[in-house]
């Protein structure tokens, strides 16, 4: 580890949708969070919106944006985020993951999807920190946690590892006013499991949690949490977990947590 670098935390954040930018509270919460962090040398993003196997490394030169949403007003498709690429980080990821069972592929034309750039616009608006997005090669929590453990040494090089999902994600919530019971119940259970460092329960959340299958009919938005957990577990940081953002947005839990 470079003695001049401070070990970066590992984050899991709820990224919302493009209208997050218009919320009166959430952008400020994200901005305050990043302002309290050490400045990263680069950011490694793992978003719920890119599933590809084998694990894929995104663009490392020019970073286009992937407007992977439909039916929104035109101005959401005009957002730009011209962060520099991170070819050195890509090489480090490739080296750390190299080995049997973890093949890595390059997808140089794949830019940042909204799970990556929507929160980054609020957290690092100057777009002056190099960014690399990698894919979710699986939704299996244990395999993702192992990937996070293998990526953990990057934190000692100043890399901010960010798992970007949504703490509850069932768009049926949009059809109701208020917070659905299943969203509140899962959020409360998840908060307690994280506080208790009950990794076994989190890994088996579909069966151990109340309303788990309602909170996550498909699990891709919870899956990035396990990369973050692995990156924290490898450095003994699970005991440092804290919820930085909580509450609900359009009925969905926006809980976002930091380790380290």
VMD Tcl script that draws the C-alpha trace (Angstrom):
set ca {
  {0.00 0.00 0.00}
  {1.23 3.50 -0.82}
  {1.84 5.15 2.55}
  {0.40 8.40 1.22}
  {-2.96 6.78 0.45}
  {-5.77 6.26 2.90}
  {-7.75 3.04 2.69}
  {-11.03 3.89 1.01}
  {-14.36 2.78 2.40}
  {-16.58 0.34 0.51}
  {-20.09 1.56 -0.27}
  {-23.46 0.16 -1.19}
  {-25.89 2.80 -2.36}
  {-29.43 2.92 -3.63}
  {-29.19 4.76 -6.91}
  {-32.75 5.69 -7.70}
  {-33.83 6.52 -11.23}
  {-33.01 9.58 -13.36}
  {-35.60 11.76 -11.51}
  {-33.48 11.40 -8.36}
  {-31.80 14.59 -9.56}
  {-35.06 16.48 -9.00}
  {-35.69 15.20 -5.49}
  {-35.47 17.97 -2.86}
  {-33.47 15.82 -0.39}
  {-31.64 12.89 -1.96}
  {-29.04 14.74 -4.12}
  {-27.91 16.67 -1.06}
  {-27.57 13.46 0.95}
  {-25.35 11.93 -1.72}
  {-23.26 15.09 -2.04}
  {-22.75 15.30 1.73}
  {-21.72 11.64 1.80}
  {-19.00 12.03 -0.81}
  {-17.79 15.27 0.78}
  {-17.03 13.32 3.95}
  {-14.99 10.64 2.17}
  {-11.28 10.68 1.38}
  {-10.70 11.65 -2.22}
  {-10.50 8.48 -4.31}
  {-7.84 7.82 -6.92}
  {-10.55 6.04 -8.95}
  {-14.05 4.63 -8.56}
  {-15.02 1.03 -9.29}
  {-18.76 0.77 -9.93}
  {-20.81 -2.41 -9.81}
  {-24.34 -1.61 -10.95}
  {-27.54 -3.64 -10.87}
  {-28.08 -2.67 -14.49}
  {-25.21 -4.57 -16.05}
  {-25.37 -8.34 -15.85}
  {-22.90 -10.09 -18.09}
  {-20.85 -13.24 -17.76}
  {-17.97 -13.71 -17.77}
  {-17.30 -10.63 -15.66}
  {-16.84 -7.73 -18.05}
  {-14.77 -4.58 -17.78}
  {-16.40 -1.52 -19.29}
  {-14.92 1.34 -21.28}
  {-11.50 2.56 -20.14}
  {-10.96 5.52 -22.46}
  {-13.95 7.68 -23.34}
  {-16.92 6.77 -21.12}
  {-20.22 7.01 -22.99}
  {-23.45 6.97 -21.00}
  {-26.02 4.22 -21.42}
  {-29.52 5.69 -21.18}
  {-31.03 2.38 -20.16}
  {-34.53 3.64 -19.34}
  {-37.65 4.43 -21.29}
  {-40.54 6.86 -21.18}
  {-38.87 9.69 -19.28}
  {-38.86 13.37 -20.30}
  {-36.24 14.25 -22.89}
  {-33.98 16.23 -20.56}
  {-33.01 13.04 -18.71}
  {-31.45 11.80 -21.94}
  {-29.36 14.97 -22.23}
  {-27.40 14.39 -19.01}
  {-23.65 14.15 -19.53}
  {-20.92 12.81 -17.27}
  {-17.52 13.01 -18.91}
  {-15.39 11.29 -16.28}
  {-11.99 9.98 -17.37}
  {-11.56 6.28 -17.91}
  {-9.40 4.11 -15.67}
  {-7.24 1.76 -17.75}
  {-4.84 1.23 -14.85}
  {-7.70 0.18 -12.60}
  {-8.95 -2.18 -15.31}
  {-5.53 -3.83 -15.42}
  {-5.50 -4.18 -11.63}
  {-8.99 -5.71 -11.59}
  {-7.97 -8.15 -14.29}
  {-4.90 -9.17 -12.29}
  {-6.81 -9.60 -9.01}
  {-9.56 -11.68 -10.59}
  {-7.33 -13.74 -12.83}
  {-7.64 -17.40 -12.04}
  {-9.82 -20.46 -12.46}
  {-13.51 -19.75 -12.19}
  {-13.25 -16.00 -12.72}
  {-12.68 -15.28 -16.40}
  {-12.63 -11.60 -17.33}
  {-13.56 -10.04 -20.65}
  {-13.18 -6.54 -22.09}
  {-16.16 -4.62 -23.48}
  {-14.52 -1.34 -24.49}
  {-17.68 0.24 -25.92}
  {-19.80 -0.29 -22.80}
  {-20.26 2.97 -20.92}
  {-21.82 3.95 -17.61}
  {-25.47 3.01 -17.10}
  {-27.84 5.01 -14.91}
  {-26.99 2.88 -11.88}
  {-23.50 4.35 -12.16}
  {-23.81 7.87 -13.48}
  {-27.00 9.00 -11.69}
  {-25.37 8.83 -8.23}
  {-21.96 9.93 -9.52}
  {-23.41 13.14 -10.94}
  {-24.51 14.05 -7.42}
  {-21.46 12.74 -5.54}
  {-18.65 13.83 -7.89}
  {-20.26 16.48 -10.11}
  {-16.94 17.71 -11.53}
  {-16.48 14.30 -13.21}
  {-12.79 14.48 -12.42}
  {-12.29 11.06 -10.81}
  {-11.53 8.12 -13.14}
  {-14.34 5.56 -13.24}
  {-14.50 1.91 -14.25}
  {-17.74 -0.06 -14.32}
  {-17.70 -3.84 -14.17}
  {-20.56 -6.25 -14.72}
  {-22.36 -8.56 -12.35}
  {-21.33 -11.97 -13.70}
  {-23.80 -13.77 -11.44}
  {-26.55 -13.02 -8.92}
  {-25.29 -15.67 -6.50}
  {-24.53 -13.83 -3.23}
  {-21.64 -16.06 -2.20}
  {-19.89 -15.79 -5.53}
  {-20.32 -12.03 -5.53}
  {-18.94 -11.79 -2.00}
  {-15.90 -13.74 -3.13}
  {-15.38 -11.30 -6.00}
  {-15.56 -8.44 -3.50}
  {-12.93 -10.10 -1.30}
  {-10.60 -10.46 -4.26}
  {-11.09 -6.80 -5.20}
  {-10.50 -5.56 -1.63}
  {-6.77 -4.73 -2.12}
  {-7.85 -1.92 -4.45}
  {-9.13 -0.03 -1.41}
  {-5.55 0.34 -0.20}
  {-4.72 1.97 -3.52}
  {-7.32 4.67 -3.00}
  {-10.05 3.03 -5.07}
  {-13.63 3.60 -3.94}
  {-15.61 0.38 -4.48}
  {-19.31 1.13 -4.96}
  {-22.10 -1.42 -5.23}
  {-25.08 0.39 -6.75}
  {-28.55 -1.10 -6.43}
  {-31.74 -0.36 -4.50}
  {-32.39 -1.69 -1.01}
  {-35.90 -2.68 -2.05}
  {-36.85 -2.91 -5.70}
  {-40.33 -3.90 -6.75}
  {-41.84 -1.35 -9.10}
  {-45.31 -2.34 -7.92}
  {-44.59 0.22 -5.19}
  {-45.04 2.95 -7.79}
  {-48.71 2.06 -8.07}
  {-49.40 2.80 -4.41}
  {-49.30 5.88 -2.24}
  {-47.07 5.73 0.78}
  {-44.64 2.96 1.67}
  {-45.82 -0.63 1.07}
  {-45.61 -2.89 4.10}
  {-43.22 -5.27 2.36}
  {-40.77 -2.45 1.62}
  {-40.77 -1.19 5.21}
  {-40.48 -4.71 6.64}
  {-37.56 -5.68 4.43}
  {-35.77 -2.39 5.10}
  {-36.13 -2.85 8.85}
  {-34.92 -6.44 8.64}
  {-31.95 -5.44 6.47}
  {-30.99 -2.62 8.82}
  {-30.98 -5.04 11.77}
  {-29.09 -7.76 9.88}
  {-26.40 -5.29 8.84}
  {-26.12 -3.87 12.35}
  {-25.78 -7.41 13.75}
  {-23.16 -8.32 11.09}
  {-25.40 -11.29 10.27}
  {-23.77 -12.10 6.95}
  {-25.33 -15.58 6.83}
  {-28.83 -14.10 7.00}
  {-28.00 -11.51 4.35}
  {-26.60 -14.17 2.04}
  {-29.87 -16.10 2.38}
  {-32.08 -13.02 2.34}
  {-34.64 -14.53 0.00}
  {-35.55 -17.05 2.71}
  {-34.50 -15.35 5.96}
  {-36.10 -11.96 5.46}
  {-39.75 -10.98 5.72}
  {-41.25 -10.23 2.32}
  {-37.93 -10.91 0.61}
  {-39.51 -12.08 -2.61}
  {-41.79 -9.05 -2.67}
  {-38.99 -6.63 -1.91}
  {-36.86 -8.22 -4.65}
  {-38.94 -10.21 -7.18}
  {-35.63 -10.37 -9.03}
  {-32.49 -9.91 -6.98}
  {-30.20 -7.83 -9.19}
  {-30.70 -4.65 -7.13}
  {-29.64 -6.31 -3.88}
  {-26.80 -8.25 -5.50}
  {-24.21 -5.39 -5.55}
  {-24.37 -5.33 -1.75}
  {-22.50 -8.63 -1.67}
  {-19.56 -7.27 -3.64}
  {-19.38 -4.47 -1.07}
  {-19.67 -6.92 1.82}
  {-16.82 -8.99 0.42}
  {-14.62 -5.93 -0.02}
  {-15.31 -5.01 3.61}
  {-14.98 -8.51 5.04}
  {-11.54 -9.01 3.53}
  {-10.17 -6.07 5.51}
  {-12.07 -6.72 8.74}
  {-14.36 -3.74 8.23}
  {-17.76 -5.38 8.70}
  {-17.93 -3.98 12.24}
  {-17.68 -0.44 10.88}
  {-20.97 -0.60 8.94}
  {-23.25 2.39 9.19}
  {-26.31 3.50 7.29}
  {-25.53 6.87 5.75}
  {-28.85 7.35 3.95}
  {-32.21 5.85 4.84}
  {-35.88 6.54 4.25}
  {-37.96 5.86 1.17}
  {-38.37 7.21 -2.34}
  {-41.54 6.39 -4.26}
  {-42.16 3.61 -1.74}
  {-38.74 1.97 -2.15}
  {-36.07 1.86 0.56}
  {-33.10 4.02 -0.32}
  {-30.89 2.69 2.48}
  {-27.24 3.19 1.63}
  {-24.35 1.95 3.76}
  {-20.63 2.47 4.29}
  {-17.96 0.12 5.57}
  {-14.66 1.56 6.71}
}
mol new
graphics top color blue
foreach p $ca { graphics top sphere $p radius 0.5 }
foreach p [lrange $ca 0 end-1] q [lrange $ca 1 end] { graphics top cylinder $p $q radius 0.2 }
display resetview
